[in-house]
Amino acid sequence: MDSNKAKQQKLQRRHGRVRSKVKGALAKPRLSVFRSSRGMFLQLIDDLSGQTLASVGVKEVKAAGKKIDLSREMGKLLAAKAKDKNIKRVVFDRGAYKYHGRVKAVAEGAREGGLEF
């Protein structure tokens, strides 16, 4: 088996374990984190209707600096967009990633911006 294919299968298995426990609704949407080597994307998703309520990409952040600092700012920006839509509580979906580094910085930034989870 190709090592990249095995890595993808492990990633999908971890993501499935997390997603089986995390569900979002309109009152408490899911804050989904997608991390790549080039950037990061955050979404607030209502799983019942299958709609994205708000999203933030790394290019929307005006600040420059380290990836962790950008991640914290992205969390704050998403929290501001959520406040505009009267969303105060969310469920955090870290995907297949560890709660460490950029993913943790997003969570801390969102909490600083006023989201509860």
N, CA, C and O atoms as CSV, one atom per row, in Angstrom:
chain,resi,resn,atom,element,x,y,z
A,1,MET,N,N,0.849,-1.181,0.000
A,1,MET,CA,C,0.000,0.000,0.000
A,1,MET,C,C,0.891,1.239,0.000
A,1,MET,O,O,1.907,1.291,0.694
A,2,ASP,N,N,0.504,2.207,-0.768
A,2,ASP,CA,C,1.233,3.474,-0.843
A,2,ASP,C,C,1.150,4.198,0.506
A,2,ASP,O,O,0.098,4.205,1.145
A,3,SER,N,N,2.247,4.797,0.931
A,3,SER,CA,C,2.265,5.451,2.250
A,3,SER,C,C,1.317,6.646,2.305
A,3,SER,O,O,0.730,6.916,3.353
A,4,ASN,N,N,1.159,7.368,1.190
A,4,ASN,CA,C,0.223,8.498,1.177
A,4,ASN,C,C,-1.218,8.027,1.312
A,4,ASN,O,O,-2.030,8.662,1.985
A,5,LYS,N,N,-1.524,6.913,0.670
A,5,LYS,CA,C,-2.879,6.357,0.756
A,5,LYS,C,C,-3.170,5.899,2.187
A,5,LYS,O,O,-4.266,6.114,2.704
A,6,ALA,N,N,-2.190,5.273,2.815
A,6,ALA,CA,C,-2.365,4.828,4.195
A,6,ALA,C,C,-2.551,6.022,5.123
A,6,ALA,O,O,-3.362,5.970,6.048
A,7,LYS,N,N,-1.810,7.085,4.882
A,7,LYS,CA,C,-1.928,8.292,5.696
A,7,LYS,C,C,-3.311,8.905,5.559
A,7,LYS,O,O,-3.906,9.320,6.553
A,8,GLN,N,N,-3.830,8.966,4.336
A,8,GLN,CA,C,-5.171,9.504,4.104
A,8,GLN,C,C,-6.236,8.649,4.783
A,8,GLN,O,O,-7.201,9.181,5.333
A,9,GLN,N,N,-6.066,7.328,4.749
A,9,GLN,CA,C,-7.042,6.452,5.391
A,9,GLN,C,C,-7.053,6.661,6.905
A,9,GLN,O,O,-8.117,6.669,7.523
A,10,LYS,N,N,-5.877,6.828,7.502
A,10,LYS,CA,C,-5.806,7.084,8.937
A,10,LYS,C,C,-6.469,8.418,9.273
A,10,LYS,O,O,-7.185,8.525,10.268
A,11,LEU,N,N,-6.231,9.432,8.443
A,11,LEU,CA,C,-6.829,10.748,8.649
A,11,LEU,C,C,-8.350,10.662,8.581
A,11,LEU,O,O,-9.045,11.239,9.417
A,12,GLN,N,N,-8.865,9.944,7.590
A,12,GLN,CA,C,-10.317,9.810,7.445
A,12,GLN,C,C,-10.916,9.037,8.617
A,12,GLN,O,O,-12.019,9.355,9.061
A,13,ARG,N,N,-10.212,8.033,9.120
A,13,ARG,CA,C,-10.699,7.261,10.252
A,13,ARG,C,C,-10.792,8.141,11.501
A,13,ARG,O,O,-11.786,8.091,12.225
A,14,ARG,N,N,-9.755,8.948,11.750
A,14,ARG,CA,C,-9.778,9.860,12.902
A,14,ARG,C,C,-10.894,10.885,12.767
A,14,ARG,O,O,-11.599,11.173,13.734
A,15,HIS,N,N,-11.054,11.433,11.568
A,15,HIS,CA,C,-12.095,12.431,11.336
A,15,HIS,C,C,-13.476,11.820,11.566
A,15,HIS,O,O,-14.354,12.471,12.132
A,16,GLY,N,N,-13.670,10.594,11.137
A,16,GLY,CA,C,-14.950,9.914,11.340
A,16,GLY,C,C,-15.272,9.723,12.806
A,16,GLY,O,O,-16.423,9.863,13.219
A,17,ARG,N,N,-14.248,9.399,13.602
A,17,ARG,CA,C,-14.472,9.226,15.049
A,17,ARG,C,C,-14.911,10.530,15.695
A,17,ARG,O,O,-15.800,10.535,16.547
A,18,VAL,N,N,-14.298,11.630,15.297
A,18,VAL,CA,C,-14.656,12.923,15.868
A,18,VAL,C,C,-16.045,13.342,15.408
A,18,VAL,O,O,-16.860,13.793,16.213
A,19,ARG,N,N,-16.316,13.193,14.105
A,19,ARG,CA,C,-17.595,13.641,13.553
A,19,ARG,C,C,-18.779,12.820,14.047
A,19,ARG,O,O,-19.905,13.318,14.059
A,20,SER,N,N,-18.551,11.567,14.456
A,20,SER,CA,C,-19.664,10.765,14.959
A,20,SER,C,C,-20.185,11.317,16.283
A,20,SER,O,O,-21.330,11.064,16.658
A,21,LYS,N,N,-19.345,12.068,16.987
A,21,LYS,CA,C,-19.730,12.614,18.289
A,21,LYS,C,C,-20.160,14.068,18.228
A,21,LYS,O,O,-20.720,14.582,19.196
A,22,VAL,N,N,-19.908,14.748,17.103
A,22,VAL,CA,C,-20.152,16.189,17.001
A,22,VAL,C,C,-21.222,16.452,15.948
A,22,VAL,O,O,-21.053,16.098,14.781
A,23,LYS,N,N,-22.310,17.067,16.360
A,23,LYS,CA,C,-23.378,17.448,15.435
A,23,LYS,C,C,-23.740,18.903,15.690
A,23,LYS,O,O,-23.800,19.342,16.839
A,24,GLY,N,N,-23.980,19.645,14.625
A,24,GLY,CA,C,-24.349,21.046,14.755
A,24,GLY,C,C,-25.798,21.266,14.372
A,24,GLY,O,O,-26.343,20.543,13.538
A,25,ALA,N,N,-26.416,22.252,14.972
A,25,ALA,CA,C,-27.791,22.634,14.651
A,25,ALA,C,C,-27.830,24.152,14.502
A,25,ALA,O,O,-26.821,24.824,14.714
A,26,LEU,N,N,-28.979,24.687,14.141
A,26,LEU,CA,C,-29.083,26.131,13.939
A,26,LEU,C,C,-28.825,26.884,15.244
A,26,LEU,O,O,-28.180,27.932,15.235
A,27,ALA,N,N,-29.320,26.360,16.361
A,27,ALA,CA,C,-29.120,27.016,17.644
A,27,ALA,C,C,-27.674,26.893,18.125
A,27,ALA,O,O,-27.172,27.770,18.827
A,28,LYS,N,N,-27.012,25.808,17.746
A,28,LYS,CA,C,-25.633,25.548,18.182
A,28,LYS,C,C,-24.873,24.915,17.010
A,28,LYS,O,O,-24.698,23.697,16.978
A,29,PRO,N,N,-24.418,25.732,16.044
A,29,PRO,CA,C,-23.766,25.193,14.854
A,29,PRO,C,C,-22.379,24.612,15.149
A,29,PRO,O,O,-21.797,24.841,16.210
A,30,ARG,N,N,-21.881,23.866,14.188
A,30,ARG,CA,C,-20.578,23.220,14.297
A,30,ARG,C,C,-19.510,24.139,13.722
A,30,ARG,O,O,-19.625,24.599,12.586
A,31,LEU,N,N,-18.468,24.406,14.509
A,31,LEU,CA,C,-17.331,25.197,14.043
A,31,LEU,C,C,-16.311,24.197,13.490
A,31,LEU,O,O,-15.609,23.527,14.247
A,32,SER,N,N,-16.243,24.111,12.178
A,32,SER,CA,C,-15.384,23.150,11.501
A,32,SER,C,C,-14.059,23.796,11.129
A,32,SER,O,O,-14.027,24.924,10.636
A,33,VAL,N,N,-12.962,23.075,11.369
A,33,VAL,CA,C,-11.613,23.556,11.071
A,33,VAL,C,C,-11.015,22.693,9.983
A,33,VAL,O,O,-10.978,21.469,10.109
A,34,PHE,N,N,-10.539,23.329,8.897
A,34,PHE,CA,C,-9.764,22.630,7.865
A,34,PHE,C,C,-8.414,23.306,7.782
A,34,PHE,O,O,-8.321,24.513,7.560
A,35,ARG,N,N,-7.384,22.530,7.960
A,35,ARG,CA,C,-6.029,23.040,8.014
A,35,ARG,C,C,-5.239,22.437,6.857
A,35,ARG,O,O,-5.320,21.237,6.597
A,36,SER,N,N,-4.477,23.280,6.168
A,36,SER,CA,C,-3.583,22.785,5.133
A,36,SER,C,C,-2.231,23.455,5.300
A,36,SER,O,O,-2.063,24.301,6.178
A,37,SER,N,N,-1.279,23.092,4.479
A,37,SER,CA,C,0.042,23.693,4.600
A,37,SER,C,C,0.032,25.148,4.135
A,37,SER,O,O,0.851,25.943,4.595
A,38,ARG,N,N,-0.865,25.503,3.245
A,38,ARG,CA,C,-0.938,26.872,2.721
A,38,ARG,C,C,-1.833,27.781,3.533
A,38,ARG,O,O,-1.606,28.990,3.579
A,39,GLY,N,N,-2.831,27.233,4.166
A,39,GLY,CA,C,-3.761,28.098,4.875
A,39,GLY,C,C,-4.686,27.313,5.767
A,39,GLY,O,O,-4.450,26.149,6.089
A,40,MET,N,N,-5.753,27.991,6.158
A,40,MET,CA,C,-6.720,27.398,7.068
A,40,MET,C,C,-8.091,27.973,6.754
A,40,MET,O,O,-8.205,29.130,6.347
A,41,PHE,N,N,-9.119,27.178,6.940
A,41,PHE,CA,C,-10.481,27.609,6.661
A,41,PHE,C,C,-11.368,27.190,7.815
A,41,PHE,O,O,-11.266,26.070,8.317
A,42,LEU,N,N,-12.241,28.095,8.233
A,42,LEU,CA,C,-13.176,27.847,9.317
A,42,LEU,C,C,-14.591,28.043,8.801
A,42,LEU,O,O,-14.848,28.939,7.996
A,43,GLN,N,N,-15.507,27.205,9.265
A,43,GLN,CA,C,-16.909,27.336,8.869
A,43,GLN,C,C,-17.806,27.090,10.065
A,43,GLN,O,O,-17.494,26.273,10.933
A,44,LEU,N,N,-18.920,27.801,10.105
A,44,LEU,CA,C,-20.013,27.491,11.024
A,44,LEU,C,C,-21.076,26.796,10.205
A,44,LEU,O,O,-21.614,27.374,9.261
A,45,ILE,N,N,-21.386,25.550,10.560
A,45,ILE,CA,C,-22.252,24.710,9.731
A,45,ILE,C,C,-23.464,24.254,10.531
A,45,ILE,O,O,-23.345,23.814,11.674
A,46,ASP,N,N,-24.633,24.370,9.904
A,46,ASP,CA,C,-25.868,23.792,10.434
A,46,ASP,C,C,-26.039,22.439,9.758
A,46,ASP,O,O,-26.392,22.375,8.580
A,47,ASP,N,N,-25.792,21.358,10.490
A,47,ASP,CA,C,-25.828,20.019,9.905
A,47,ASP,C,C,-27.243,19.558,9.560
A,47,ASP,O,O,-27.415,18.724,8.671
A,48,LEU,N,N,-28.240,20.075,10.235
A,48,LEU,CA,C,-29.612,19.645,9.963
A,48,LEU,C,C,-30.078,20.090,8.582
A,48,LEU,O,O,-30.736,19.330,7.872
A,49,SER,N,N,-29.736,21.330,8.195
A,49,SER,CA,C,-30.133,21.818,6.879
A,49,SER,C,C,-28.994,21.739,5.865
A,49,SER,O,O,-29.213,21.951,4.673
A,50,GLY,N,N,-27.784,21.439,6.326
A,50,GLY,CA,C,-26.650,21.320,5.427
A,50,GLY,C,C,-26.159,22.654,4.889
A,50,GLY,O,O,-25.659,22.722,3.767
A,51,GLN,N,N,-26.296,23.712,5.673
A,51,GLN,CA,C,-25.910,25.046,5.209
A,51,GLN,C,C,-24.715,25.572,5.994
A,51,GLN,O,O,-24.558,25.300,7.185
A,52,THR,N,N,-23.881,26.328,5.298
A,52,THR,CA,C,-22.788,27.041,5.941
A,52,THR,C,C,-23.310,28.418,6.332
A,52,THR,O,O,-23.771,29.179,5.481
A,53,LEU,N,N,-23.236,28.737,7.621
A,53,LEU,CA,C,-23.776,29.988,8.127
A,53,LEU,C,C,-22.759,31.123,8.038
A,53,LEU,O,O,-23.126,32.268,7.775
A,54,ALA,N,N,-21.488,30.808,8.254
A,54,ALA,CA,C,-20.415,31.807,8.160
A,54,ALA,C,C,-19.112,31.074,7.885
A,54,ALA,O,O,-18.940,29.920,8.280
A,55,SER,N,N,-18.198,31.751,7.205
A,55,SER,CA,C,-16.904,31.131,6.932
A,55,SER,C,C,-15.811,32.184,6.929
A,55,SER,O,O,-16.061,33.368,6.703
A,56,VAL,N,N,-14.597,31.727,7.185
A,56,VAL,CA,C,-13.421,32.591,7.193
A,56,VAL,C,C,-12.267,31.822,6.568
A,56,VAL,O,O,-12.039,30.653,6.879
A,57,GLY,N,N,-11.547,32.496,5.684
A,57,GLY,CA,C,-10.335,31.942,5.106
A,57,GLY,C,C,-9.146,32.759,5.549
A,57,GLY,O,O,-9.299,33.887,6.019
A,58,VAL,N,N,-7.972,32.200,5.403
A,58,VAL,CA,C,-6.768,32.870,5.878
A,58,VAL,C,C,-6.518,34.171,5.115
A,58,VAL,O,O,-5.870,35.075,5.642
A,59,LYS,N,N,-7.016,34.280,3.897
A,59,LYS,CA,C,-6.802,35.491,3.106
A,59,LYS,C,C,-7.659,36.668,3.572
A,59,LYS,O,O,-7.393,37.810,3.197
A,60,GLU,N,N,-8.677,36.404,4.381
A,60,GLU,CA,C,-9.527,37.470,4.896
A,60,GLU,C,C,-8.891,38.220,6.062
A,60,GLU,O,O,-9.309,39.329,6.396
A,61,VAL,N,N,-7.883,37.615,6.674
A,61,VAL,CA,C,-7.231,38.224,7.829
A,61,VAL,C,C,-6.217,39.240,7.332
A,61,VAL,O,O,-5.386,38.939,6.476
A,62,LYS,N,N,-6.294,40.447,7.880
A,62,LYS,CA,C,-5.428,41.539,7.439
A,62,LYS,C,C,-4.033,41.469,8.061
A,62,LYS,O,O,-3.073,41.969,7.474
A,63,ALA,N,N,-3.908,40.857,9.240
A,63,ALA,CA,C,-2.638,40.827,9.949
A,63,ALA,C,C,-1.646,39.886,9.267
A,63,ALA,O,O,-2.038,38.953,8.565
A,64,ALA,N,N,-0.381,40.140,9.479
A,64,ALA,CA,C,0.671,39.272,8.972
A,64,ALA,C,C,1.465,38.758,10.157
A,64,ALA,O,O,1.537,39.413,11.198
A,65,GLY,N,N,2.053,37.601,10.000
A,65,GLY,CA,C,2.845,37.046,11.093
A,65,GLY,C,C,2.902,35.546,11.000
A,65,GLY,O,O,2.785,34.966,9.920
A,66,LYS,N,N,3.081,34.926,12.140
A,66,LYS,CA,C,3.168,33.471,12.203
A,66,LYS,C,C,1.791,32.848,11.993
A,66,LYS,O,O,0.760,33.500,12.159
A,67,LYS,N,N,1.804,31.582,11.626
A,67,LYS,CA,C,0.546,30.877,11.355
A,67,LYS,C,C,-0.344,30.818,12.596
A,67,LYS,O,O,-1.567,30.906,12.488
A,68,ILE,N,N,0.258,30.670,13.759
A,68,ILE,CA,C,-0.536,30.593,14.986
A,68,ILE,C,C,-1.231,31.926,15.264
A,68,ILE,O,O,-2.387,31.951,15.686
A,69,ASP,N,N,-0.525,33.030,15.025
A,69,ASP,CA,C,-1.138,34.342,15.230
A,69,ASP,C,C,-2.280,34.580,14.249
A,69,ASP,O,O,-3.316,35.135,14.617
A,70,LEU,N,N,-2.090,34.158,12.998
A,70,LEU,CA,C,-3.156,34.285,12.005
A,70,LEU,C,C,-4.368,33.435,12.400
A,70,LEU,O,O,-5.512,33.851,12.216
A,71,SER,N,N,-4.112,32.252,12.940
A,71,SER,CA,C,-5.200,31.371,13.356
A,71,SER,C,C,-6.021,32.000,14.467
A,71,SER,O,O,-7.250,31.921,14.455
A,72,ARG,N,N,-5.353,32.622,15.425
A,72,ARG,CA,C,-6.072,33.292,16.524
A,72,ARG,C,C,-6.946,34.425,15.975
A,72,ARG,O,O,-8.086,34.596,16.409
A,73,GLU,N,N,-6.414,35.197,15.024
A,73,GLU,CA,C,-7.177,36.289,14.413
A,73,GLU,C,C,-8.359,35.739,13.609
A,73,GLU,O,O,-9.430,36.345,13.584
A,74,MET,N,N,-8.164,34.601,12.960
A,74,MET,CA,C,-9.273,33.990,12.221
A,74,MET,C,C,-10.395,33.591,13.162
A,74,MET,O,O,-11.570,33.767,12.839
A,75,GLY,N,N,-10.044,33.054,14.322
A,75,GLY,CA,C,-11.052,32.696,15.319
A,75,GLY,C,C,-11.842,33.910,15.783
A,75,GLY,O,O,-13.060,33.842,15.943
A,76,LYS,N,N,-11.143,35.026,16.000
A,76,LYS,CA,C,-11.815,36.259,16.412
A,76,LYS,C,C,-12.731,36.781,15.310
A,76,LYS,O,O,-13.837,37.248,15.584
A,77,LEU,N,N,-12.263,36.699,14.056
A,77,LEU,CA,C,-13.065,37.170,12.926
A,77,LEU,C,C,-14.328,36.324,12.756
A,77,LEU,O,O,-15.405,36.854,12.484
A,78,LEU,N,N,-14.188,35.015,12.917
A,78,LEU,CA,C,-15.359,34.144,12.816
A,78,LEU,C,C,-16.343,34.430,13.944
A,78,LEU,O,O,-17.556,34.396,13.737
A,79,ALA,N,N,-15.823,34.712,15.138
A,79,ALA,CA,C,-16.704,35.049,16.265
A,79,ALA,C,C,-17.468,36.333,15.983
A,79,ALA,O,O,-18.640,36.451,16.340
A,80,ALA,N,N,-16.806,37.300,15.342
A,80,ALA,CA,C,-17.489,38.557,14.998
A,80,ALA,C,C,-18.592,38.304,13.972
A,80,ALA,O,O,-19.677,38.876,14.077
A,81,LYS,N,N,-18.322,37.451,12.979
A,81,LYS,CA,C,-19.348,37.122,11.984
A,81,LYS,C,C,-20.508,36.375,12.626
A,81,LYS,O,O,-21.662,36.561,12.242
A,82,ALA,N,N,-20.198,35.528,13.610
A,82,ALA,CA,C,-21.250,34.785,14.303
A,82,ALA,C,C,-22.119,35.722,15.130
A,82,ALA,O,O,-23.333,35.533,15.206
A,83,LYS,N,N,-21.514,36.728,15.748
A,83,LYS,CA,C,-22.289,37.693,16.536
A,83,LYS,C,C,-23.268,38.455,15.660
A,83,LYS,O,O,-24.379,38.766,16.088
A,84,ASP,N,N,-22.850,38.761,14.413
A,84,ASP,CA,C,-23.750,39.449,13.488
A,84,ASP,C,C,-24.981,38.607,13.177
A,84,ASP,O,O,-26.046,39.147,12.877
A,85,LYS,N,N,-24.838,37.290,13.248
A,85,LYS,CA,C,-25.955,36.387,12.968
A,85,LYS,C,C,-26.603,35.863,14.245
A,85,LYS,O,O,-27.372,34.903,14.205
A,86,ASN,N,N,-26.292,36.496,15.384
A,86,ASN,CA,C,-26.851,36.144,16.693
A,86,ASN,C,C,-26.536,34.707,17.099
A,86,ASN,O,O,-27.392,34.012,17.645
A,87,ILE,N,N,-25.329,34.271,16.836
A,87,ILE,CA,C,-24.874,32.947,17.252
A,87,ILE,C,C,-23.878,33.150,18.385
A,87,ILE,O,O,-22.876,33.846,18.225
A,88,LYS,N,N,-24.162,32.533,19.537
A,88,LYS,CA,C,-23.290,32.683,20.693
A,88,LYS,C,C,-22.639,31.373,21.110
A,88,LYS,O,O,-21.548,31.376,21.680
A,89,ARG,N,N,-23.303,30.249,20.830
A,89,ARG,CA,C,-22.787,28.944,21.233
A,89,ARG,C,C,-22.529,28.087,20.011
A,89,ARG,O,O,-23.323,28.078,19.070
A,90,VAL,N,N,-21.423,27.368,20.023
A,90,VAL,CA,C,-21.059,26.482,18.922
A,90,VAL,C,C,-20.535,25.163,19.479
A,90,VAL,O,O,-20.263,25.038,20.673
A,91,VAL,N,N,-20.399,24.186,18.588
A,91,VAL,CA,C,-19.765,22.917,18.892
A,91,VAL,C,C,-18.462,22.894,18.096
A,91,VAL,O,O,-18.481,23.128,16.888
A,92,PHE,N,N,-17.338,22.620,18.742
A,92,PHE,CA,C,-16.034,22.686,18.081
A,92,PHE,C,C,-15.710,21.352,17.430
A,92,PHE,O,O,-15.688,20.316,18.095
A,93,ASP,N,N,-15.457,21.383,16.115
A,93,ASP,CA,C,-15.083,20.193,15.348
A,93,ASP,C,C,-13.648,20.371,14.880
A,93,ASP,O,O,-13.384,21.112,13.933
A,94,ARG,N,N,-12.727,19.694,15.539
A,94,ARG,CA,C,-11.312,19.832,15.211
A,94,ARG,C,C,-10.925,18.976,14.020
A,94,ARG,O,O,-9.784,19.039,13.563
A,95,GLY,N,N,-11.847,18.182,13.513
A,95,GLY,CA,C,-11.538,17.312,12.384
A,95,GLY,C,C,-10.634,16.180,12.836
A,95,GLY,O,O,-10.838,15.611,13.909
A,96,ALA,N,N,-9.641,15.849,12.031
A,96,ALA,CA,C,-8.702,14.783,12.370
A,96,ALA,C,C,-7.444,15.340,13.008
A,96,ALA,O,O,-6.471,14.611,13.201
A,97,TYR,N,N,-7.452,16.634,13.341
A,97,TYR,CA,C,-6.262,17.291,13.854
A,97,TYR,C,C,-6.247,17.262,15.378
A,97,TYR,O,O,-7.299,17.246,16.019
A,98,LYS,N,N,-5.052,17.254,15.949
A,98,LYS,CA,C,-4.914,17.322,17.397
A,98,LYS,C,C,-5.314,18.718,17.871
A,98,LYS,O,O,-5.172,19.698,17.139
A,99,TYR,N,N,-5.813,18.795,19.096
A,99,TYR,CA,C,-6.120,20.091,19.700
A,99,TYR,C,C,-4.798,20.674,20.188
A,99,TYR,O,O,-4.463,20.607,21.370
A,100,HIS,N,N,-4.054,21.251,19.233
A,100,HIS,CA,C,-2.696,21.706,19.504
A,100,HIS,C,C,-2.306,22.682,18.407
A,100,HIS,O,O,-2.746,22.531,17.267
A,101,GLY,N,N,-1.502,23.663,18.720
A,101,GLY,CA,C,-0.978,24.563,17.701
A,101,GLY,C,C,-2.036,25.462,17.100
A,101,GLY,O,O,-2.724,26.189,17.818
A,102,ARG,N,N,-2.171,25.414,15.766
A,102,ARG,CA,C,-3.092,26.311,15.065
A,102,ARG,C,C,-4.540,26.031,15.408
A,102,ARG,O,O,-5.345,26.959,15.487
A,103,VAL,N,N,-4.888,24.771,15.613
A,103,VAL,CA,C,-6.279,24.421,15.946
A,103,VAL,C,C,-6.634,24.969,17.324
A,103,VAL,O,O,-7.733,25.486,17.524
A,104,LYS,N,N,-5.716,24.859,18.264
A,104,LYS,CA,C,-5.942,25.400,19.597
A,104,LYS,C,C,-6.029,26.922,19.555
A,104,LYS,O,O,-6.826,27.520,20.277
A,105,ALA,N,N,-5.211,27.548,18.709
A,105,ALA,CA,C,-5.227,29.013,18.588
A,105,ALA,C,C,-6.564,29.496,18.038
A,105,ALA,O,O,-7.060,30.542,18.456
A,106,VAL,N,N,-7.152,28.753,17.109
A,106,VAL,CA,C,-8.473,29.104,16.579
A,106,VAL,C,C,-9.506,29.068,17.700
A,106,VAL,O,O,-10.320,29.982,17.832
A,107,ALA,N,N,-9.470,28.017,18.501
A,107,ALA,CA,C,-10.429,27.887,19.593
A,107,ALA,C,C,-10.277,29.029,20.601
A,107,ALA,O,O,-11.268,29.598,21.058
A,108,GLU,N,N,-9.045,29.354,20.939
A,108,GLU,CA,C,-8.809,30.444,21.887
A,108,GLU,C,C,-9.264,31.786,21.319
A,108,GLU,O,O,-9.848,32.598,22.036
A,109,GLY,N,N,-8.997,32.021,20.028
A,109,GLY,CA,C,-9.435,33.260,19.393
A,109,GLY,C,C,-10.945,33.384,19.338
A,109,GLY,O,O,-11.498,34.464,19.548
A,110,ALA,N,N,-11.616,32.260,19.053
A,110,ALA,CA,C,-13.085,32.278,19.003
A,110,ALA,C,C,-13.658,32.553,20.400
A,110,ALA,O,O,-14.652,33.265,20.539
A,111,ARG,N,N,-13.030,31.987,21.423
A,111,ARG,CA,C,-13.491,32.251,22.789
A,111,ARG,C,C,-13.266,33.706,23.165
A,111,ARG,O,O,-14.108,34.320,23.821
A,112,GLU,N,N,-12.122,34.262,22.748
A,112,GLU,CA,C,-11.856,35.675,23.016
A,112,GLU,C,C,-12.866,36.578,22.315
A,112,GLU,O,O,-13.219,37.648,22.810
A,113,GLY,N,N,-13.326,36.114,21.136
A,113,GLY,CA,C,-14.312,36.888,20.372
A,113,GLY,C,C,-15.720,36.782,20.911
A,113,GLY,O,O,-16.604,37.521,20.477
A,114,GLY,N,N,-15.950,35.867,21.859
A,114,GLY,CA,C,-17.259,35.778,22.485
A,114,GLY,C,C,-18.039,34.499,22.236
A,114,GLY,O,O,-19.163,34.371,22.722
A,115,LEU,N,N,-17.485,33.552,21.498
A,115,LEU,CA,C,-18.193,32.289,21.288
A,115,LEU,C,C,-18.002,31.372,22.482
A,115,LEU,O,O,-16.952,31.382,23.124
A,116,GLU,N,N,-19.028,30.578,22.775
A,116,GLU,CA,C,-18.967,29.627,23.887
A,116,GLU,C,C,-19.031,28.222,23.341
A,116,GLU,O,O,-19.881,27.900,22.511
A,117,PHE,N,N,-18.112,27.374,23.820
A,117,PHE,CA,C,-18.152,25.934,23.520
A,117,PHE,C,C,-17.346,25.171,24.533
A,117,PHE,O,O,-17.256,23.946,24.455
